[in-house]
Amino acid sequence: MILSTLLALAGAAQTQKPNCDTWLSQNEMNGCTRLEFERADAEMNAQWKKAVAKSKAWDREPEHTPDGRPGYFETLLAAQRAWLGFVDKGYP
C-alpha cells in the first residue's frame, strides 16, 4: 500500500511542469531547457510553413515577385538543407 502511494506520487511529480522562475535542481533546469527548446522548435516549424507557402505562391506567379523569376521554393529548400548540414557538423 505504501509503495503504490509512493509510486503514484513520484509519477505525478514527474509530469508537473518545473518552476522555471527559480531553478532548484538539475532536473528542473533540464525540464525548463526542454520546454524552451520545444517552444522554439514549434515557432521555427510554424515560420518554416509560412516561408514555404509564400515561396510556392511566388513560384506560381513569378510576375508578382521582385525579380520576376520562379525558383523561390527550390532556393529556400537548398538553403535549409545547407543550414541543416552546417548544424549537423556541430556548429552553432
N, C-alpha and C positions, 0 to 999 in steps of 0.2 A: 504494500500500500504506500509506504513512504517512498519507495523507489519510483513508482509510477507518478507520484506527485512531483518529485524532483525532475523527472524526465519531462513532464508536461511544462513545468516552469522553465526549464532550460530551452525547450523548443520555442516557447513564447518569447523568451529573451532574445533568441537568435533572429526572430522575424521582426523585431522592433527596429525602427529607424534610429540610427545613432544621433545623439545630440551634437550637431556639427558646430555649435557655438562655443562649446567648451570640451575639447578633446581630453579624455582622461586616460585612455589606454590605446595601445597599438591597434587592437581590434576596432575601436571606434574610429581611429584615424583611417584604417583600411576601409571601413564601411563608408565613411564620408568621401574618401577619394573615389571609391567605386560609384557612389551616387553622382558625384560631379562628372565622372567620365561618361556615365550613361546619359546624363542630361546633355553634355556637349556632343556626344555621338548622335543623339536624336536630333539636335539642332543642325548638325552637319548634314545628316541624311535628308532633312527637310529642305535645306538650302540646295543640296545636290539635285533633288527632284525639280525644284524651281528652275535651276540653271539648265537642266536637260530639256524641260518643257519649252523654255524660252529659245534655246539654241535650235531645237527642232522646228519651232514656229518660224524662226528666221530663215531656216533652210527651205521651208515650204514657200516662202515669199521673199526671195532674195532682193527683189526690187525695193523692199522696205528696210533693208539693212544699211548700215553706214557705208559699206564699200560695194554693195550690190552683188556680192558673190555668195554662193552657198558654201557649206563646209563647216559651219559653226559647230555642229554636234561632233563631227569627227575630230575637230581640233580640240574641243573640250574633253572628249574621251581620251585622246592621246596625251593631253596634259595631265589628266587624272592618273592614267597608267604610269606616266613618268614619275609623278609625285609618289605614288604607292611604291614604286621601285626604289626611290630615294629613301623613303621612310623604312622600308623593309631591310635596308642595309644597315640600319641602326643610327641614322642621322636624325636630328631633331625633327 
